[in-house]
Amino acid sequence: MGKKVAIIGAGVSGLASIRSCLEEGLEPTCFEKSNDIGGLWKFSDHAEEGRASIYKSVFSNSSKEMMCFPDFPFPDDFPSFMHNSKIQEYIIAFAKEKNLLKYIQFKTFVSSVNKRPDFATSGQWDVTTERDGKKESAVFDAVMVCSGHHVYPNLPKESFPGLNHFKGKCFHSRDYKEPGVFNGKRVLVVGLGNSGCDIATELSRTAEQVMISSRSGSWVMSRVWDNGYPWDMLLVTRFGTFLKNNLPTAISDWLYVKQMNARFKHENYGLMPLNGVLRKEPVFNDELPACILCGIVSVKPNVKEFTETSAIFEDGTIFEGIDCVIFATGYSFAYPFLDESIIKSRNNEIILFKGVFPPLLEKSTIAVIGFVQSLGAAIPTADLQSRWAAQVIKGTCTLPSMEDMMNDINEKMEKKRKWFGKSETIQTDYIVYMDELSSFIGAKPNIPWLFLTDPKLAMEVYFGPCSPYQFRLVGPGQWPGARNAILTQWDRSLKPMQTRVVGRLQKPCFFFHWLKLFAIPILLIAVFLVLT
């Protein structure tokens, strides 16, 4: 084995990092605070300090063909969108298949990670851990931080005057588990993100009344997209990304808003974002519009102030007799085991090269895995990040100079503000980002060459879903089954629904999909040319 690498956390990012280290001949040791793998996807009936927490009814927002490890597809009989228990089952199967469990030390808490005195030359770290009340310290050549960013709840009580006088219950969404205890209650959910909408719609079946308070609104998408196909298998494509990034801004914005309003007009439902053209991460909820139509969920603006029993909104309306307020207000990032100078923050912006490497260290021997957010899934992103990080740690891939990395960070941050808004500093454009990382390690598919040598595969790679298998087609870590996995991805996606067979599987034709999208503008241009 080669260099010793400490991996903090055994969620999907930690497992990806263990596997990547092994692929590069490194020696990983993973420290996991709990007694099991899975991280965010490991359900517990109570929230644990320092660990991500989910509610019992959580389903994936990404479909199985888009969120798998690139060389380990989900089983054919798993549904496209999965309950958290199914994802945990898959994660365990992956860890066993790749023989990763023996590298994990469970019930071990990392209390500190510090540079060694000779760090400028060695790049080594002192890692202190605690287990059963005993502290141990060991020297590692590198560290991969895989603790996630859904751990430390953001509960902005100071932003809500009068909340300290409120007599009902008040807690963060990470402490919500199931709806039974809210039977007959009047509940206010603050926040219009995925958790807030999931909780509100679930509570609407048992609570007396549910209201959602939103400061800025959100686009709400369905998992079920055009013709009943999974949303991400139609929208997360290379051709779609090319159009979005190369069309004139006015046309790109128009297409985006049209796409977001395809299911229903957000203005009519009180959901319209204040700045609708920003590509902020949308909410995925199949029930919310129906709940609003049926009057069992109401959407309100931001809370102006609380009283002992009510909330007064900025439009002057009042929600009386509130029993409980649930703050679905997201999370703050924190690495309490690291000195703040290691991963610096600037105006709430974490300074990391490509979201992975701190650029101001003498040696690039610490990497943050899983600290980005996009319309793509977390598992393939973490897989590619960890593969790149492992090669940098090994020394087979070198980073640019400190100055070049800072210039890239500043340039990318400007683009992020333009596309996603000032508050979304960890969001990124999925396919562009994945291509950047895969280019570093020689794993980016060569699309023009594919069209010359394998047109059938090229059509699916470019016009079809940008599924994780694409990033194991070539280069280090190449998977021999990648081509077949890409050509059969629609079969695996649609097979679980064939419980009553009434004909052949109806796969999408991407040519007609894009032709339909551009039919109206093409017709208008043709009419204009004829008239002139």
Backbone hydrogen bonds, N-H to C=O, Kabsch-Sander energy under -0.5 kcal/mol:
donor,donor_aa,acceptor,acceptor_aa,energy
2,G,25,G,-2.4
5,V,27,E,-2.7
6,A,142,A,-2.6
7,I,29,T,-2.8
8,I,144,M,-2.4
9,G,7,I,-0.8
9,G,31,F,-2.5
15,L,11,G,-2.5
16,A,12,V,-2.3
17,S,13,S,-2.0
18,I,14,G,-2.3
19,R,15,L,-2.3
20,S,16,A,-2.4
21,C,17,S,-2.4
22,L,18,I,-2.3
23,E,19,R,-2.2
24,E,20,S,-1.4
25,G,22,L,-1.2
26,L,21,C,-3.1
27,E,3,K,-3.2
29,T,5,V,-2.4
30,C,103,Y,-3.1
31,F,7,I,-3.0
32,E,30,C,-0.6
32,E,105,Q,-2.3
38,G,10,A,-2.0
41,W,38,G,-2.0
42,K,39,G,-1.6
43,F,41,W,-1.0
51,R,48,E,-1.7
53,S,150,H,-0.5
56,K,177,K,-2.3
58,V,55,Y,-1.5
60,S,82,M,-2.4
64,K,80,S,-2.0
66,M,63,S,-1.4
67,M,63,S,-0.9
68,C,64,K,-0.5
69,F,72,F,-0.6
72,F,69,F,-2.4
78,F,75,P,-1.6
82,M,80,S,-0.5
84,N,58,V,-2.1
86,K,83,H,-1.1
87,I,83,H,-1.7
88,Q,84,N,-2.4
89,E,85,S,-1.9
90,Y,86,K,-2.1
91,I,87,I,-2.6
92,I,88,Q,-2.3
93,A,89,E,-2.0
94,F,90,Y,-2.6
95,A,91,I,-2.4
96,K,92,I,-2.1
97,E,93,A,-2.6
98,K,94,F,-2.4
99,N,96,K,-0.9
100,L,95,A,-2.8
101,L,95,A,-0.6
103,Y,100,L,-1.9
104,I,101,L,-1.7
105,Q,30,C,-3.4
106,F,104,I,-0.7
107,K,34,S,-3.0
108,T,32,E,-2.6
108,T,105,Q,-0.5
109,F,107,K,-0.5
109,F,130,E,-2.7
111,S,109,F,-0.7
111,S,128,T,-2.0
112,S,128,T,-1.5
113,V,337,F,-2.8
114,N,126,D,-2.6
116,R,124,Q,-2.1
119,F,116,R,-2.2
121,T,118,D,-1.8
122,S,118,D,-2.9
123,G,119,F,-1.9
125,W,140,F,-2.9
126,D,114,N,-3.4
127,V,125,W,-0.6
127,V,138,A,-2.9
128,T,112,S,-2.7
128,T,126,D,-0.6
129,T,136,E,-3.0
130,E,109,F,-2.6
131,R,134,K,-2.4
134,K,131,R,-1.9
136,E,129,T,-2.6
138,A,127,V,-2.0
140,F,125,W,-2.5
141,D,4,K,-1.6
142,A,4,K,-1.4
143,V,365,T,-2.4
144,M,6,A,-3.1
145,V,143,V,-0.5
145,V,367,A,-3.3
146,C,8,I,-1.9
146,C,144,M,-0.7
152,Y,332,S,-0.7
154,N,330,G,-2.5
155,L,153,P,-0.8
157,K,155,L,-2.3
159,S,156,P,-1.8
160,F,157,K,-1.8
163,L,160,F,-1.8
165,H,162,G,-1.8
166,F,162,G,-0.6
166,F,163,L,-1.1
167,K,308,E,-2.7
169,K,323,D,-2.2
171,F,325,V,-1.9
173,S,327,F,-2.3
175,D,172,H,-2.0
176,Y,173,S,-1.5
182,F,179,P,-2.2
183,N,180,G,-1.4
184,G,206,T,-2.5
185,K,182,F,-2.3
187,V,185,K,-0.6
187,V,209,Q,-2.7
188,L,324,C,-2.5
189,V,187,V,-0.5
189,V,211,M,-3.3
190,V,188,L,-0.6
190,V,326,I,-2.8
191,G,189,V,-0.7
191,G,213,S,-2.8
197,C,193,G,-2.4
198,D,194,N,-2.5
199,I,195,S,-2.8
200,A,196,G,-2.3
201,T,197,C,-2.5
202,E,198,D,-2.1
203,L,199,I,-2.7
204,S,200,A,-1.5
205,R,202,E,-1.1
206,T,203,L,-1.8
207,A,203,L,-3.6
208,E,185,K,-2.1
209,Q,185,K,-1.5
210,V,296,I,-0.7
211,M,187,V,-2.2
212,I,298,S,-3.0
213,S,189,V,-2.8
214,S,212,I,-0.5
214,S,300,K,-2.6
218,S,271,L,-2.2
221,M,219,W,-0.5
221,M,283,V,-3.8
225,W,223,R,-0.7
225,W,229,Y,-3.1
228,G,225,W,-2.5
229,Y,226,D,-1.8
231,W,223,R,-2.0
233,M,230,P,-0.7
234,L,230,P,-0.8
234,L,231,W,-1.0
235,L,231,W,-2.2
236,V,232,D,-1.8
237,T,235,L,-1.6
238,R,464,G,-0.6
239,F,462,Y,-1.9
241,T,237,T,-2.0
242,F,238,R,-2.4
243,L,239,F,-2.3
244,K,240,G,-2.4
245,N,241,T,-2.2
246,N,242,F,-1.0
246,N,243,L,-0.7
247,L,243,L,-2.5
252,S,248,P,-2.8
253,D,249,T,-3.0
254,W,250,A,-2.0
255,L,251,I,-2.6
256,Y,252,S,-2.2
257,V,253,D,-2.5
258,K,254,W,-2.3
259,Q,255,L,-2.4
260,M,256,Y,-2.5
261,N,257,V,-2.0
262,A,259,Q,-1.2
266,H,264,F,-0.7
268,N,265,K,-0.9
269,Y,265,K,-0.7
269,Y,266,H,-0.7
270,G,267,E,-1.0
271,L,266,H,-2.1
272,M,266,H,-1.0
274,L,216,S,-2.3
276,G,274,L,-0.6
278,L,275,N,-1.3
279,R,419,W,-4.3
280,K,278,L,-0.7
283,V,219,W,-3.2
285,N,221,M,-2.4
285,N,283,V,-0.7
291,C,287,E,-2.4
292,I,288,L,-2.4
293,L,289,P,-2.5
294,C,290,A,-2.3
295,G,292,I,-0.9
296,I,291,C,-1.8
297,V,291,C,-1.2
298,S,210,V,-1.7
300,K,212,I,-3.5
304,K,312,I,-2.7
305,E,312,I,-1.7
306,F,161,P,-2.9
307,T,310,S,-2.7
311,A,319,F,-1.8
312,I,305,E,-3.1
313,F,311,A,-0.6
313,F,317,T,-2.8
314,E,302,N,-2.3
316,G,313,F,-2.1
319,F,311,A,-2.5
320,E,318,I,-0.7
322,I,309,T,-2.9
323,D,186,R,-2.7
324,C,186,R,-1.5
325,V,169,K,-2.4
326,I,188,L,-2.8
327,F,171,F,-2.7
327,F,325,V,-0.6
328,A,190,V,-2.4
328,A,326,I,-0.9
329,T,327,F,-0.9
332,S,152,Y,-3.4
338,L,335,Y,-2.3
339,D,113,V,-0.6
342,I,339,D,-2.1
343,I,339,D,-0.7
344,K,342,I,-0.7
346,R,349,E,-2.9
349,E,346,R,-0.9
350,I,348,N,-0.5
351,I,344,K,-2.8
352,L,350,I,-1.1
353,F,357,F,-3.8
354,K,352,L,-0.5
355,G,352,L,-1.5
356,V,353,F,-1.9
357,F,353,F,-1.8
361,L,358,P,-0.7
365,T,363,K,-1.9
367,A,143,V,-2.2
368,V,356,V,-2.6
369,I,145,V,-2.8
369,I,367,A,-0.6
373,Q,426,I,-2.5
377,A,66,M,-0.5
381,T,377,A,-1.0
382,A,378,A,-2.9
383,D,379,I,-2.3
384,L,380,P,-2.1
385,Q,381,T,-2.6
386,S,382,A,-2.5
387,R,383,D,-1.7
388,W,384,L,-2.1
389,A,385,Q,-2.7
390,A,386,S,-2.5
391,Q,387,R,-1.6
392,V,388,W,-2.1
393,I,389,A,-2.7
394,K,390,A,-2.3
395,G,391,Q,-1.7
396,T,391,Q,-1.5
397,C,391,Q,-1.3
405,M,401,S,-2.5
406,M,402,M,-2.2
407,N,403,E,-2.3
408,D,404,D,-2.2
409,I,405,M,-2.4
410,N,406,M,-2.5
411,E,407,N,-2.3
412,K,408,D,-2.8
413,M,409,I,-2.3
414,E,410,N,-1.7
415,K,411,E,-1.6
416,K,412,K,-2.4
417,R,413,M,-2.3
418,K,414,E,-1.7
419,W,415,K,-2.5
420,F,416,K,-3.5
421,G,416,K,-0.9
421,G,417,R,-0.9
424,E,421,G,-1.1
425,T,423,S,-0.6
427,Q,424,E,-1.1
428,T,373,Q,-2.3
430,Y,428,T,-0.7
433,Y,429,D,-2.8
434,M,430,Y,-2.9
435,D,431,I,-2.4
436,E,432,V,-1.9
437,L,433,Y,-2.3
438,S,434,M,-2.7
439,S,435,D,-1.8
440,F,436,E,-1.3
441,I,437,L,-0.9
442,G,438,S,-0.5
442,G,439,S,-0.8
443,A,438,S,-3.2
444,K,438,S,-0.8
447,I,445,P,-1.1
450,L,446,N,-2.2
451,F,447,I,-2.2
452,L,448,P,-1.3
453,T,449,W,-2.3
454,D,450,L,-3.5
458,A,454,D,-2.6
459,M,455,P,-2.5
460,E,456,K,-1.4
461,V,457,L,-2.6
462,Y,458,A,-2.7
463,F,459,M,-2.3
464,G,459,M,-0.8
464,G,460,E,-0.7
466,C,236,V,-2.9
467,S,465,P,-2.0
470,Q,467,S,-1.9
471,F,468,P,-1.9
472,R,469,Y,-2.0
473,L,470,Q,-0.9
478,Q,475,G,-1.6
479,W,472,R,-3.3
482,A,479,W,-2.0
485,A,481,G,-2.2
486,I,482,A,-2.1
487,L,483,R,-2.1
488,T,484,N,-1.3
489,Q,486,I,-0.9
492,R,488,T,-1.8
493,S,489,Q,-1.9
494,L,490,W,-2.2
495,K,491,D,-2.0
497,M,494,L,-1.4
498,Q,495,K,-2.1
499,T,497,M,-1.9
500,R,497,M,-0.6
507,K,505,L,-1.0
510,F,508,P,-0.7
513,H,509,C,-1.7
514,W,510,F,-2.3
515,L,511,F,-2.1
516,K,512,F,-2.4
517,L,513,H,-1.7
518,F,514,W,-1.9
519,A,515,L,-0.6
519,A,516,K,-0.7
520,I,516,K,-0.5
522,I,518,F,-2.2
523,L,519,A,-2.3
524,L,520,I,-2.5
525,I,521,P,-2.2
526,A,522,I,-2.3
527,V,523,L,-2.5
528,F,524,L,-2.4
529,L,525,I,-2.4
530,V,526,A,-2.2
531,L,527,V,-2.5
532,T,528,F,-1.6
